[in-house]
Amino acid sequence: MEFYAQIKNRKILPLNDSDNEEAQKLKANKDYKFKVTAPRNYEFHKKFFALVNLGYQNSDNTMNFE
């Protein structure tokens, strides 16, 4: 089971409806093991590739983008 959530006031809050459905499957008064990771920042990736494309478009010498 995997879902996205954020922690506010020491409570785990699912981010959307599908994540909430997954969280509802957890039983009360039962132990669980969690592996916490932070997802990649999608907005940062869009900015990064826009910057790479801008640099490629403004370069004088032709080079392979890949």
C-alpha positions as CSV (number, residue, x, y, z in Angstrom):
1,M,0.0,0.0,0.0
2,E,1.3,3.4,-0.9
3,F,-0.3,6.8,-0.7
4,Y,0.6,10.5,-0.5
5,A,0.0,12.4,2.7
6,Q,1.2,15.4,4.6
7,I,1.6,15.8,8.4
8,K,-0.2,18.7,10.1
9,N,-0.4,19.0,13.9
10,R,1.1,15.5,14.3
11,K,-1.6,13.9,12.2
12,I,-1.3,12.1,8.8
13,L,-3.6,13.7,6.3
14,P,-4.1,12.0,2.8
15,L,-3.7,14.5,-0.1
16,N,-6.6,13.4,-2.3
17,D,-9.6,11.0,-2.4
18,S,-7.7,8.0,-3.7
19,D,-5.0,8.5,-1.0
20,N,-7.8,8.7,1.5
21,E,-9.2,5.4,0.3
22,E,-5.9,3.8,0.9
23,A,-5.5,5.3,4.3
24,Q,-8.9,4.0,5.3
25,K,-7.6,0.5,4.9
26,L,-5.3,0.9,7.9
27,K,-6.8,-0.6,11.0
28,A,-6.9,1.1,14.4
29,N,-4.8,-0.2,17.3
30,K,-2.4,-2.1,15.0
31,D,1.3,-1.5,14.4
32,Y,2.5,-0.4,11.0
33,K,6.0,0.2,9.6
34,F,6.4,3.4,7.5
35,K,9.1,4.4,5.1
36,V,8.9,8.1,4.7
37,T,10.1,9.8,1.4
38,A,9.5,13.1,-0.1
39,P,8.2,13.1,-3.7
40,R,10.1,15.1,-6.4
41,N,9.0,18.7,-6.9
42,Y,7.2,18.7,-10.2
43,E,7.3,22.5,-10.5
44,F,11.0,22.5,-10.0
45,H,11.5,19.9,-12.8
46,K,9.4,22.0,-15.2
47,K,11.5,25.1,-14.4
48,F,14.7,23.1,-14.8
49,F,13.8,21.8,-18.2
50,A,12.6,25.2,-19.4
51,L,16.0,26.6,-18.4
52,V,17.8,23.8,-20.3
53,N,15.7,24.3,-23.4
54,L,16.3,28.1,-23.2
55,G,20.0,27.5,-23.0
56,Y,19.9,25.1,-25.9
57,Q,17.9,27.6,-28.1
58,N,20.3,30.4,-27.3
59,S,23.5,28.5,-27.9
60,D,25.5,29.6,-31.0
61,N,27.1,26.2,-31.8
62,T,24.8,23.3,-32.7
63,M,25.0,20.3,-30.5
64,N,22.9,17.2,-29.8
65,F,20.3,18.0,-27.1
66,E,20.2,14.4,-26.0
